[in-house]
């Protein structure tokens, strides 16, 4: 027998017993939360045309997509993210729907994970999208839902898990970095160091460049702009005269003020070093953490350029939650065993109808015996820990 018949591709994994139940419970709980707030649940195909995702403002490169061909030879991909299909739906089936369109989803995504990241190539993602509407109020609503989602997640840890939402603004770092005159390679490296809060690895900048001092100062300073609202005041000292950067700080200040007055700022911090996916996000960006998960479980923000690829002049904001990461953490803390049958019915084939009638009325998890001999059913029940045996 060939080895690959017993193996699964890199990044994939089987889920059994309690793992499945946990993923479904978390996803269902979050979807119920969003539906109670007026979000309509949608389900999109697992396979989409490659061109849907091969757009300038895509958050993923094609090297991260699983590609196939359909029967006509057209290139298709396994769904690599959920936000882009929401934009497609808004421009097609919901083209004439009242704006804003509020959608939620709970479905798997598929991505090729490179190197030895250890991350899943298939995972369950739950989230919301607000397509259209007032920018500020939509962002506020998005943050409120993100915070409530984190609180809901903490309940699965017995309410003991701390959680935190870090907010930033893609326009702040972009406005400062654009003025440095870095080439494409240097820009990519600079963003990586800032995102990793690595202020020591700056030797990539050439000392011959006229702006090297400003670049080094910025790379060292941005990762330190993290904390409460006092961070905004510190940030203003480095963006004097930069209208776009100051405008981003003003927006965050207004946003934080609303959260603070509403008693929602306790679990919110400001992080101006969030610079990932700057070509995708256009304003507010945020990440959410649940204690012990080991990585961000929520990511989102404002992306006003995506829908233009589908002929819609709509701004949008939203977030996705990696339910699989949460379920993995819960499984490590308190593994769930299979919820087995509480009774087993040993029956003769001619009495199948009676056995089925009992199953319907029992109200318990009840299974039919597959053994001819009653003694074998008894032995099986002992091994499985089934205490109740019904003989028909």
C-alpha positions in Angstrom: 0.0 0.0 0.0 1.3 3.4 -0.9 2.2 5.6 2.1 0.3 8.6 0.9 -3.0 6.7 1.2 -2.7 6.8 5.0 -1.3 10.3 5.2 -2.9 13.8 4.6 -1.3 16.8 2.9 0.8 19.3 4.8 -1.2 21.8 6.8 -4.3 19.5 6.9 -5.6 17.5 9.8 -8.4 15.2 10.7 -10.9 16.2 13.4 -12.6 13.6 15.5 -15.0 13.4 18.5 -15.0 16.4 20.8 -12.9 18.5 18.4 -15.8 18.7 15.9 -18.3 19.5 18.7 -16.2 22.4 20.0 -15.7 24.0 16.6 -19.4 23.7 15.8 -20.4 25.1 19.3 -18.1 28.1 19.0 -19.2 28.9 15.4 -22.9 28.5 16.2 -22.6 30.7 19.3 -20.9 33.5 17.4 -23.4 33.3 14.5 -26.3 33.5 16.9 -24.7 36.7 18.4 -24.4 38.3 15.0 -27.9 37.3 13.8 -29.4 38.8 16.9 -27.9 42.1 15.8 -29.3 42.1 12.3 -26.6 40.3 10.4 -27.7 37.9 7.7 -25.8 34.7 7.4 -24.5 33.7 4.0 -22.7 30.6 2.7 -20.5 30.8 -0.4 -19.1 28.0 -2.6 -15.9 26.3 -1.4 -14.6 26.7 -5.0 -14.5 30.1 -6.7 -13.0 31.4 -9.9 -9.4 32.4 -9.5 -10.2 35.9 -10.9 -12.4 36.7 -7.9 -9.3 36.8 -5.7 -6.7 37.8 -8.3 -7.3 41.5 -7.8 -5.1 44.5 -6.9 -6.5 44.9 -3.4 -6.4 41.2 -2.4 -5.1 40.4 1.0 -3.6 37.1 -0.3 -1.1 36.3 -3.1 -1.8 33.6 -5.6 1.0 31.5 -4.1 -1.2 31.0 -1.0 -4.1 29.6 -3.0 -5.0 26.0 -3.9 -5.7 26.0 -7.6 -7.7 23.6 -9.8 -9.4 23.7 -13.1 -13.1 23.1 -13.8 -14.5 21.0 -16.6 -14.2 23.9 -19.1 -10.5 24.4 -18.2 -11.0 27.6 -16.3 -8.8 28.2 -13.3 -10.6 27.9 -9.9 -9.4 28.0 -6.3 -10.5 26.7 -3.0 -11.9 29.6 -1.0 -8.8 31.3 0.5 -10.7 34.0 2.4 -14.3 34.9 3.2 -14.3 38.7 2.8 -13.8 38.7 -1.0 -16.8 36.4 -1.6 -18.9 38.8 0.5 -17.9 41.7 -1.8 -18.9 39.5 -4.8 -22.3 38.8 -3.3 -22.9 42.5 -2.6 -22.3 43.3 -6.2 -24.5 40.5 -7.6 -27.3 38.9 -5.7 -27.5 41.9 -3.2 -26.9 44.6 -5.8 -30.2 46.2 -5.1 -30.4 45.5 -1.4 -30.5 48.5 1.0 -27.2 49.8 2.2 -25.4 49.1 4.5 -25.4 45.4 3.9 -24.6 43.4 7.1 -23.4 39.9 6.5 -22.0 37.1 8.7 -20.5 33.8 7.9 -19.1 30.6 9.5 -17.2 28.5 6.9 -13.8 27.0 6.1 -11.0 28.7 4.2 -8.1 27.0 2.5 -4.6 28.4 2.3 -1.2 27.1 1.3 1.1 27.7 4.4 4.7 28.0 3.4 7.8 27.0 5.4 7.4 25.5 8.8 4.8 27.8 10.3 2.8 24.9 11.7 -0.5 26.7 10.8 -3.4 24.9 9.3 -4.0 24.9 5.6 -7.7 24.6 6.3 -9.5 26.3 9.2 -12.9 27.5 10.2 -13.5 31.2 10.1 -16.4 33.1 11.5 -16.9 36.8 11.0 -19.0 39.8 9.9 -18.8 42.4 7.1 -20.5 45.8 7.0 -20.7 46.9 3.4 -21.6 50.6 3.1 -22.9 53.0 5.7 -21.2 55.8 7.7 -17.5 55.1 8.0 -17.2 56.0 11.7 -20.3 54.4 13.0 -19.6 51.2 11.0 -16.1 51.0 12.5 -17.6 51.6 16.0 -20.1 48.8 15.5 -17.4 46.5 14.1 -15.2 47.0 17.2 -18.2 46.5 19.5 -18.9 43.2 17.8 -15.3 42.2 18.0 -15.2 42.9 21.7 -18.4 41.0 22.4 -17.0 38.1 20.3 -13.9 37.9 22.4 -16.1 38.0 25.6 -18.2 35.1 24.1 -15.0 33.2 23.4 -13.8 33.7 26.9 -16.9 32.0 28.2 -15.7 28.7 26.5 -12.7 29.0 28.9 -15.1 29.2 31.8 -15.1 33.0 31.7 -11.5 33.0 33.0 -9.7 33.9 29.9 -8.5 37.5 29.6 -8.9 39.1 26.2 -7.6 42.2 24.4 -8.3 44.1 21.3 -5.5 46.1 19.7 -6.5 48.9 17.4 -4.4 51.0 15.0 -4.7 52.8 11.7 -3.2 51.8 8.4 -3.0 55.4 7.3 -0.7 56.5 10.1 2.3 54.3 9.3 1.7 54.6 5.6 1.8 58.4 5.7 5.1 58.4 7.6 6.7 55.6 5.6 5.8 57.1 2.3 7.9 60.2 3.1 11.1 58.1 3.5 11.7 57.3 -0.1 12.5 53.7 0.5 12.7 51.3 -2.5 10.3 48.3 -2.6 12.7 45.9 -0.9 13.6 48.3 1.9 9.9 49.1 2.4 9.0 45.5 2.8 11.8 44.9 5.2 11.0 48.0 7.2 7.3 47.0 7.5 8.4 43.5 8.7 10.7 44.9 11.4 8.0 47.3 12.6 5.3 44.6 12.6 7.6 42.3 14.6 8.5 45.2 17.0 12.1 44.5 16.0 13.9 47.9 16.4 17.5 46.5 16.3 17.6 44.9 12.8 18.0 48.1 10.8 21.3 47.4 9.1 19.5 46.9 5.8 19.4 50.7 5.2 22.3 52.1 3.3 24.2 54.8 5.2 24.5 56.7 1.9 20.8 57.4 1.7 19.9 60.9 2.8 16.9 59.9 4.8 18.6 57.0 6.7 18.4 58.8 10.1 14.7 59.5 9.7 14.0 55.9 8.7 16.0 54.5 11.6 14.2 56.8 14.0 10.8 55.8 12.7 11.6 52.0 12.7 12.8 52.3 16.3 9.9 54.4 17.5 6.8 52.9 15.9 6.9 49.5 17.8 7.0 51.5 21.0 3.8 53.3 20.3 1.6 50.8 22.1 -0.6 51.3 25.2 -3.5 53.5 26.2 -4.7 56.8 24.8 -1.4 58.5 25.9 0.2 56.8 22.9 -1.7 59.1 20.6 -0.1 62.1 22.2 3.4 60.6 21.9 2.7 59.8 18.3 1.9 63.4 17.5 5.5 64.4 18.3 6.8 62.6 15.2 4.1 63.5 12.7 4.1 67.3 12.9 3.3 68.7 9.5 2.1 65.4 8.1 -1.6 66.0 7.6 -2.4 62.4 6.8 -0.7 60.9 9.8 -2.3 63.5 12.1 -5.7 62.8 10.6 -5.3 59.1 11.4 -4.5 59.9 15.0 -7.5 62.2 15.2 -9.7 59.4 13.9 -8.3 56.9 16.5 -8.7 59.5 19.2 -12.4 60.0 18.4 -12.9 56.3 18.2 -11.2 55.6 21.5 -13.2 58.4 23.2 -16.5 56.9 22.2 -15.4 53.5 23.5 -14.2 55.0 26.7 -17.4 56.9 27.3 -19.4 53.8 26.7 -17.3 51.7 29.2 -15.7 49.6 26.4 -12.1 50.8 26.6 -11.0 48.5 29.4 -10.0 45.7 27.0 -8.8 48.0 24.2 -5.2 49.1 23.6 -3.7 51.2 20.8 -1.0 49.8 18.7 0.4 52.1 16.0 2.8 49.4 14.7 0.1 47.3 13.1 1.2 47.7 9.5 0.4 44.3 8.0 -1.5 44.2 4.7 -1.2 48.0 4.2 -2.2 47.6 0.6 -5.5 46.0 1.7 -6.6 48.0 4.7 -7.3 51.7 4.3 -8.2 52.9 7.8 -8.9 51.2 11.1 -7.1 48.0 11.7 -7.3 45.7 14.7 -6.3 42.3 16.2 -7.9 40.4 19.0 -6.3 38.0 21.5 -7.7 35.5 23.9 -5.4 34.5 26.8 -3.4 31.4 26.0 -4.3 31.0 22.3 -0.7 31.9 21.3 -1.7 34.1 18.4 -4.3 36.6 17.3 -7.7 35.0 17.0 -9.5 38.0 15.4 -8.2 40.2 12.6 -10.0 42.9 10.7 -10.4 46.6 9.8 -11.5 48.9 7.1 -11.0 48.0 3.5 -12.5 50.7 1.2 -10.9 49.6 -2.1 -12.0 46.0 -2.3 -15.6 46.5 -3.7 -14.4 48.7 -6.5 -13.1 45.5 -8.1 -16.7 44.4 -8.4 -18.1 47.6 -9.7 -19.4 48.9 -6.4 -18.5 52.2 -4.8 -18.8 51.1 -1.2 -16.6 51.3 1.7 -16.5 48.3 4.0 -15.3 47.1 7.4 -15.3 43.7 9.1 -13.3 41.0 10.8 -12.7 37.2 10.8 -12.2 34.9 13.8 -10.0 31.8 13.5 -12.3 29.4 15.3 -9.9 26.5 14.7 -7.2 28.1 16.8 -9.6 28.6 19.7 -10.8 25.0 19.5 -7.2 23.7 19.4 -6.4 25.7 22.6 -9.6 24.3 24.3 -8.7 20.8 23.3 -5.3 21.1 24.9 -6.7 22.5 28.1 -9.6 20.1 28.5 -9.9 17.5 25.8 -13.4 16.4 25.0 -14.1 12.7 24.6 -16.6 11.2 22.2 -20.1 11.6 23.6 -21.0 7.9 23.5 -24.3 6.1 23.6 -26.1 5.7 26.9 -27.9 2.6 25.9 -27.6 -0.2 23.2 -30.5 -2.2 21.7 -29.9 -5.9 20.9 -32.7 -7.0 18.5 -33.7 -9.7 16.1 -34.0 -8.4 12.5 -37.8 -9.2 12.5 -38.2 -6.9 15.5 -36.4 -3.9 13.9 -39.6 -1.8 14.0 -39.9 -2.2 17.8 -36.2 -1.4 18.3 -36.6 1.8 16.3 -39.7 2.7 18.2 -37.8 2.4 21.5 -34.9 4.5 20.1 -37.4 7.4 19.3 -39.0 7.3 22.7 -35.9 6.8 24.8 -34.6 10.4 24.7 -31.1 9.1 25.2 -28.2 8.6 22.8 -29.1 5.1 21.8 -27.4 2.8 19.3 -28.4 -0.4 17.6 -26.3 -3.5 18.2 -24.5 -4.9 15.2 -23.9 -8.3 16.8 -25.9 -11.5 16.3 -25.2 -13.0 19.7 -26.5 -11.2 22.8 -23.2 -12.1 24.6 -21.2 -10.1 22.1 -23.5 -7.1 22.6 -22.9 -7.3 26.3 -19.1 -7.5 25.9 -19.2 -4.5 23.5 -21.3 -2.5 26.0 -18.7 -3.2 28.7 -15.8 -2.0 26.5 -17.7 1.2 25.4 -18.9 1.9 29.0 -22.6 1.6 28.0 -24.5 0.7 31.1 -28.0 0.1 29.7 -28.8 -2.8 27.4 -32.2 -3.3 25.9 -33.1 -6.7 24.5 -35.9 -6.7 21.9 
